[in-house]
Amino acid sequence: MSTEHFGVVNTPVYRASTILYRDLATLESGDVPYFYGRRGTPSSRSLEEAITAIEGGVRTVVCSSGLNAIALAILSVCGAGDHLLVVDSCYAPTRITCDRTLAHYGIETTYYDPCTGGGIEALLRSNTKAVFCESPGSLTFEVQDVPAIAKVAHARGASVLLDNTWATPLYFDAFAHGADLSIQAATKYVGGHADVMIGYVCANRGHAARLAQTHDHLGIYASGDDCFLALRGLRTMPVRLKRHGETALVLARWLQHRPEVSRVLYPALEEDPGHGVWKRDFTGATGLFGVVLKPSPHKALAAFFDTLRLFGMGFSWGGYESLIVPSKLHRTVSKFEAEGPLIRIHAGLEDVDDLIADLEQGFGAMKAAQ
């Protein structure tokens, strides 16, 4: 048993700003493991080391949110005058960050079709510094051919950044498939309990130094309390993901046969357009998926949502609780044709039969409202 922290199993919460030096010689040499709270404590170090081991990377830095991690990853490889390629199915706040904040600082963004694969070569410019991937994509769940993209990008000297929040490193090995920076909104499956805001970026050897430098220079920090909660969630993530995925697959198959449903967007389904790439590259599926309903008046849709009792209406996902929200698409390159309303479901840890019963009575209310 380790004697670190006096044998305490979990690294305690360190809330620190000032850290005292024992003498002037130590202060002048800087030869200490921790010297200022913002630049790391045992709480953040424990989480970063655990993540690095799971990711198979070289260096991890933690951030205050997933969006913070996305911006950090991009800024660690792009600067004024550089060009960035971003998948058109990305998380909406990623698009806002690129179009407003990064553009203000001279970074130009071009969006590309999520099904492009190796065809990304036609969009690369001499000043393209990075290709940003998110697979499966937000809301529409297209699966990207990350290895094909990485092969082309690396041949042209561009880095590959991957938002891997849906699969986590447990179900998709970012570095083995060509990513240089692996990004997680750890608020989701890493935290797992809907009570923490945190993100991280993990780097391979070629990107570790610049990532760490950018993280330090921007003063990015995650509190000891949030690191403690994320580390707690990390320990149970494998068993939770298994349950999330099993429940999601049952719900997805049940929804496929509902008369109110046009199609289900979930790569673990054999009928899904991205199933082949998912089966080749992923080792599992998690609990988030999309559903395209058949055309329905808004009052009927409201009746469906307002009648649900186990499915909460709330943003984010990855916690123990099941969630459902209507989705609004933000696409500029490849139009996604939805026959009717698009909704997003996160399958939580409740009993799957209870969840089905909840959806069934919601559809009953929808029918009555029509």
C-alpha positions as CSV (number, residue, x, y, z in Angstrom):
1,M,0.0,0.0,0.0
2,S,1.3,3.5,-0.9
3,T,2.4,5.7,2.0
4,E,1.6,8.8,-0.1
5,H,-1.1,10.9,1.7
6,F,-0.6,8.7,4.7
7,G,-2.1,5.7,3.0
8,V,-5.4,7.4,2.1
9,V,-6.9,5.5,-0.8
10,N,-8.2,8.6,-2.7
11,T,-6.0,11.6,-3.3
12,P,-7.5,14.3,-0.9
13,V,-8.9,17.6,-2.2
14,Y,-6.1,20.2,-2.3
15,R,-7.4,23.7,-2.4
16,A,-4.3,25.8,-2.9
17,S,-3.0,29.1,-4.2
18,T,0.1,29.9,-2.2
19,I,2.6,27.1,-1.6
20,L,5.4,27.9,0.9
21,Y,9.1,27.1,0.2
22,R,11.2,25.8,3.1
23,D,14.1,28.1,2.3
24,L,15.5,30.6,-0.1
25,A,17.7,28.1,-1.9
26,T,14.6,25.9,-2.8
27,L,12.7,29.0,-4.0
28,E,15.5,30.1,-6.2
29,S,16.1,26.6,-7.7
30,G,12.4,25.9,-8.2
31,D,13.2,22.2,-7.4
32,V,9.8,21.4,-5.9
33,P,6.9,19.3,-7.2
34,Y,4.4,22.1,-6.7
35,F,5.0,25.8,-6.5
36,Y,1.7,27.6,-7.1
37,G,-1.9,26.3,-7.0
38,R,-2.8,27.3,-10.6
39,R,0.1,25.3,-12.0
40,G,-0.9,22.0,-10.3
41,T,-1.6,20.3,-7.0
42,P,-1.7,16.6,-6.0
43,S,-5.4,16.7,-6.9
44,S,-4.8,17.7,-10.5
45,R,-1.7,15.7,-10.9
46,S,-3.4,12.5,-9.8
47,L,-6.2,13.0,-12.4
48,E,-3.8,13.9,-15.2
49,E,-1.6,10.9,-14.6
50,A,-4.6,8.6,-14.5
51,I,-6.0,10.0,-17.8
52,T,-2.6,9.8,-19.5
53,A,-2.4,6.1,-18.6
54,I,-5.9,5.4,-20.0
55,E,-5.4,7.5,-23.1
56,G,-1.9,6.1,-23.9
57,G,-0.6,9.6,-24.4
58,V,2.4,11.5,-23.0
59,R,0.9,14.5,-21.2
60,T,-2.5,15.5,-20.0
61,V,-3.7,18.9,-18.8
62,V,-7.0,19.6,-17.2
63,C,-9.3,22.5,-17.8
64,S,-12.4,24.1,-16.3
65,S,-14.8,22.7,-19.0
66,G,-14.9,20.7,-22.2
67,L,-15.2,23.9,-24.3
68,N,-12.1,25.3,-22.5
69,A,-10.3,22.1,-23.5
70,I,-11.4,22.5,-27.2
71,A,-10.2,26.1,-27.3
72,L,-6.9,25.1,-25.6
73,A,-6.2,22.3,-28.1
74,I,-6.7,24.6,-31.1
75,L,-4.7,27.4,-29.6
76,S,-1.8,25.0,-28.9
77,V,-1.4,24.4,-32.6
78,C,-2.9,27.4,-34.4
79,G,-2.1,31.1,-34.4
80,A,-2.7,34.3,-36.3
81,G,-2.7,33.7,-40.1
82,D,-3.3,29.9,-39.7
83,H,-6.1,27.9,-41.3
84,L,-8.1,25.3,-39.4
85,L,-10.5,22.6,-40.8
86,V,-13.4,21.7,-38.5
87,V,-16.0,19.0,-39.1
88,D,-19.4,20.4,-39.9
89,S,-21.1,18.2,-37.3
90,C,-19.1,19.6,-34.4
91,Y,-20.5,20.6,-31.1
92,A,-22.3,23.9,-31.6
93,P,-20.1,25.9,-29.0
94,T,-17.0,24.7,-30.9
95,R,-18.4,26.4,-34.0
96,I,-19.1,29.6,-32.1
97,T,-15.6,29.6,-30.7
98,C,-14.1,29.2,-34.1
99,D,-16.3,31.7,-35.9
100,R,-16.2,34.5,-33.3
101,T,-13.2,34.2,-30.9
102,L,-10.6,32.5,-33.0
103,A,-11.5,34.6,-36.1
104,H,-11.0,37.7,-34.0
105,Y,-7.4,36.6,-33.4
106,G,-6.7,35.8,-37.1
107,I,-7.4,32.0,-37.3
108,E,-9.5,31.1,-40.3
109,T,-11.9,28.2,-40.1
110,T,-13.3,26.1,-42.9
111,Y,-15.9,23.4,-42.3
112,Y,-16.0,20.1,-44.0
113,D,-18.5,17.3,-44.5
114,P,-18.2,14.6,-41.7
115,C,-18.1,11.9,-44.3
116,T,-15.2,13.4,-46.2
117,G,-12.5,10.9,-45.0
118,G,-9.3,11.0,-47.1
119,G,-11.0,13.6,-49.4
120,I,-10.0,16.2,-46.8
121,E,-6.8,16.6,-48.9
122,A,-8.7,18.8,-51.3
123,L,-9.4,21.3,-48.5
124,L,-5.9,21.5,-47.1
125,R,-4.0,24.7,-47.7
126,S,-0.3,25.6,-47.3
127,N,-1.3,27.3,-44.0
128,T,-3.6,24.6,-42.7
129,K,-2.2,23.8,-39.2
130,A,-4.9,21.4,-37.9
131,V,-7.9,19.3,-38.8
132,F,-10.5,19.1,-36.0
133,C,-12.6,15.9,-35.8
134,E,-15.6,14.9,-33.7
135,S,-16.7,11.3,-34.1
136,P,-19.6,10.5,-33.9
137,G,-20.7,14.0,-34.6
138,S,-22.9,16.0,-32.3
139,L,-26.7,15.6,-32.8
140,T,-26.4,13.6,-36.1
141,F,-23.9,11.0,-35.1
142,E,-22.0,10.6,-38.3
143,V,-18.8,8.5,-37.8
144,Q,-15.7,9.9,-39.3
145,D,-12.8,8.0,-40.9
146,V,-10.2,9.4,-38.5
147,P,-7.3,7.2,-39.7
148,A,-7.9,8.3,-43.3
149,I,-8.0,11.9,-42.3
150,A,-4.9,11.6,-40.2
151,K,-2.9,10.0,-42.9
152,V,-3.6,12.8,-45.3
153,A,-3.2,15.6,-42.7
154,H,0.1,14.3,-41.4
155,A,1.5,14.0,-44.9
156,R,0.8,17.7,-45.3
157,G,2.2,18.7,-41.9
158,A,-1.2,19.3,-40.2
159,S,-2.1,18.2,-36.7
160,V,-5.2,16.1,-36.0
161,L,-7.4,17.1,-33.0
162,L,-10.2,14.8,-31.9
163,D,-13.2,15.6,-29.6
164,N,-13.6,12.0,-28.3
165,T,-16.2,12.7,-25.7
166,W,-18.8,10.3,-27.0
167,A,-16.6,7.2,-27.0
168,T,-14.1,8.1,-24.3
169,P,-10.6,6.5,-24.6
170,L,-12.2,3.3,-23.4
171,Y,-14.1,2.8,-26.7
172,F,-11.9,4.7,-29.2
173,D,-8.1,4.8,-29.0
174,A,-7.5,8.3,-30.3
175,F,-3.7,8.0,-30.7
176,A,-3.8,4.6,-32.3
177,H,-6.1,6.0,-34.9
178,G,-3.9,9.0,-35.7
179,A,-5.0,11.9,-33.4
180,D,-2.3,14.1,-32.0
181,L,-4.5,15.7,-29.3
182,S,-7.4,13.9,-27.6
183,I,-10.0,16.1,-26.1
184,Q,-12.7,15.2,-23.5
185,A,-15.6,17.2,-22.1
186,A,-14.9,15.2,-18.9
187,T,-18.1,16.8,-17.5
188,K,-19.8,14.0,-19.3
189,Y,-18.8,10.3,-18.9
190,V,-15.6,10.9,-16.8
191,G,-17.5,12.9,-14.2
192,G,-20.6,10.7,-14.6
193,H,-22.8,12.2,-11.9
194,A,-24.0,15.6,-13.4
195,D,-22.1,17.5,-10.7
196,V,-18.8,18.7,-12.2
197,M,-17.6,21.0,-15.0
198,I,-14.2,19.8,-16.2
199,G,-12.3,19.0,-19.4
200,Y,-9.0,17.8,-20.5
201,V,-6.6,17.5,-23.5
202,C,-4.1,14.6,-23.8
203,A,-1.2,14.9,-26.2
204,N,1.2,12.6,-28.0
205,R,4.9,13.1,-27.7
206,G,5.1,15.6,-30.6
207,H,2.5,17.9,-29.1
208,A,3.0,17.5,-25.3
209,A,5.5,20.4,-24.8
210,R,3.5,23.0,-26.7
211,L,0.2,21.9,-25.1
212,A,1.7,22.2,-21.6
213,Q,3.2,25.6,-22.5
214,T,-0.1,27.0,-23.9
215,H,-2.0,25.6,-20.9
216,D,0.4,27.4,-18.5
217,H,0.5,30.7,-20.4
218,L,-3.3,31.0,-20.6
219,G,-3.6,30.3,-16.8
220,I,-6.0,27.5,-17.3
221,Y,-6.9,25.7,-14.1
222,A,-9.3,23.1,-12.7
223,S,-10.1,23.2,-9.0
224,G,-9.1,20.5,-6.6
225,D,-12.8,19.7,-5.9
226,D,-13.5,19.2,-9.6
227,C,-10.4,17.1,-10.1
228,F,-11.4,14.9,-7.1
229,L,-14.9,14.4,-8.5
230,A,-13.6,13.6,-12.0
231,L,-11.1,11.1,-10.5
232,R,-13.9,9.5,-8.6
233,G,-16.0,9.2,-11.8
234,L,-13.0,7.8,-13.8
235,R,-12.9,4.8,-11.5
236,T,-16.4,3.7,-12.3
237,M,-16.5,4.7,-15.9
238,P,-16.0,1.2,-17.4
239,V,-19.0,-0.3,-15.6
240,R,-21.2,2.8,-16.2
241,L,-20.4,2.9,-20.0
242,K,-21.3,-0.7,-20.4
243,R,-24.7,-0.1,-18.8
244,H,-25.2,3.1,-20.8
245,G,-24.4,1.3,-24.1
246,E,-26.6,-1.7,-23.3
247,T,-29.6,0.5,-22.4
248,A,-29.1,2.8,-25.4
249,L,-29.1,-0.2,-27.9
250,V,-32.3,-1.6,-26.4
251,L,-34.0,1.8,-26.6
252,A,-32.7,2.5,-30.1
253,R,-34.0,-0.8,-31.4
254,W,-37.4,-0.3,-29.7
255,L,-37.6,3.2,-31.2
256,Q,-36.9,1.9,-34.7
257,H,-40.3,0.1,-34.6
258,R,-42.3,3.0,-33.3
259,P,-44.8,4.5,-35.8
260,E,-43.8,8.0,-34.6
261,V,-40.2,7.5,-35.5
262,S,-38.6,8.1,-38.9
263,R,-35.1,6.8,-38.1
264,V,-32.7,6.4,-35.2
265,L,-29.2,7.9,-35.4
266,Y,-26.9,5.5,-33.5
267,P,-23.8,3.9,-35.1
268,A,-24.1,0.7,-33.1
269,L,-27.2,-0.2,-35.2
270,E,-26.5,-2.3,-38.2
271,E,-28.7,0.0,-40.4
272,D,-26.7,3.1,-39.5
273,P,-24.7,4.5,-42.3
274,G,-21.6,4.8,-40.1
275,H,-21.9,1.3,-38.6
276,G,-19.1,-0.2,-40.8
277,V,-16.5,2.4,-39.7
278,W,-17.8,2.3,-36.1
279,K,-17.4,-1.5,-36.0
280,R,-13.9,-1.3,-37.5
281,D,-12.5,1.4,-35.2
282,F,-14.6,1.4,-32.0
283,T,-14.7,-1.2,-29.2
284,G,-18.1,-0.1,-27.9
285,A,-21.0,2.4,-28.0
286,T,-22.1,4.7,-25.3
287,G,-25.5,6.1,-24.3
288,L,-26.1,9.1,-26.5
289,F,-28.0,8.9,-29.8
290,G,-30.4,10.8,-32.0
291,V,-33.9,10.2,-33.1
292,V,-35.7,11.8,-36.2
293,L,-39.4,11.8,-35.6
294,K,-42.0,11.9,-38.3
295,P,-43.6,15.3,-39.0
296,S,-45.7,16.4,-36.0
297,P,-47.3,19.6,-34.9
298,H,-45.5,21.5,-32.1
299,K,-48.3,21.0,-29.6
300,A,-48.0,17.2,-30.0
301,L,-44.2,17.4,-29.6
302,A,-44.7,19.5,-26.4
303,A,-47.2,16.9,-25.1
304,F,-44.6,14.2,-25.6
305,F,-41.8,16.0,-23.8
306,D,-44.0,17.4,-21.0
307,T,-45.4,14.0,-20.2
308,L,-42.1,12.2,-19.6
309,R,-41.2,11.5,-16.0
310,L,-37.9,9.5,-16.1
311,F,-36.3,11.4,-19.0
312,G,-35.3,14.9,-17.8
313,M,-35.1,17.8,-20.2
314,G,-31.7,19.3,-19.7
315,F,-28.5,19.9,-21.5
316,S,-25.3,17.9,-21.1
317,W,-25.2,14.1,-20.8
318,G,-23.1,11.3,-19.5
319,G,-24.6,11.3,-16.0
320,Y,-26.6,8.6,-14.3
321,E,-29.9,10.2,-15.3
322,S,-31.6,9.8,-18.6
323,L,-32.1,13.0,-20.6
324,I,-34.0,14.1,-23.7
325,V,-33.9,17.4,-25.6
326,P,-35.1,18.7,-29.0
327,S,-32.1,19.4,-31.2
328,K,-31.4,22.4,-33.5
329,L,-28.8,21.8,-36.2
330,H,-26.0,24.2,-37.1
331,R,-24.6,23.1,-40.5
332,T,-23.0,25.2,-43.2
333,V,-21.5,22.6,-45.6
334,S,-23.6,19.4,-45.7
335,K,-27.3,19.8,-45.1
336,F,-28.8,17.1,-42.8
337,E,-32.2,16.1,-44.1
338,A,-34.5,15.5,-41.2
339,E,-38.0,14.4,-42.1
340,G,-39.4,15.7,-38.8
341,P,-38.3,17.0,-35.4
342,L,-34.8,15.8,-34.3
343,I,-34.3,14.8,-30.6
344,R,-31.3,13.7,-28.6
345,I,-31.5,11.0,-26.0
346,H,-29.0,10.1,-23.3
347,A,-29.7,6.6,-21.9
348,G,-29.0,6.8,-18.2
349,L,-28.6,4.0,-15.6
350,E,-32.3,3.5,-14.8
351,D,-34.1,0.2,-15.6
352,V,-34.5,0.0,-19.3
353,D,-38.1,-1.3,-19.1
354,D,-39.0,1.7,-17.0
355,L,-37.5,4.0,-19.6
356,I,-39.4,2.3,-22.4
357,A,-42.6,2.7,-20.4
358,D,-41.9,6.4,-20.0
359,L,-41.3,6.9,-23.7
360,E,-44.5,4.8,-24.5
361,Q,-46.7,7.0,-22.4
362,G,-45.0,10.1,-23.9
363,F,-45.9,8.9,-27.4
364,G,-49.4,8.2,-26.2
365,A,-49.7,11.9,-25.1
366,M,-48.3,12.9,-28.5
367,K,-51.0,10.9,-30.3
368,A,-53.7,12.4,-28.1
369,A,-52.5,15.9,-28.8
370,Q,-52.6,15.4,-32.6
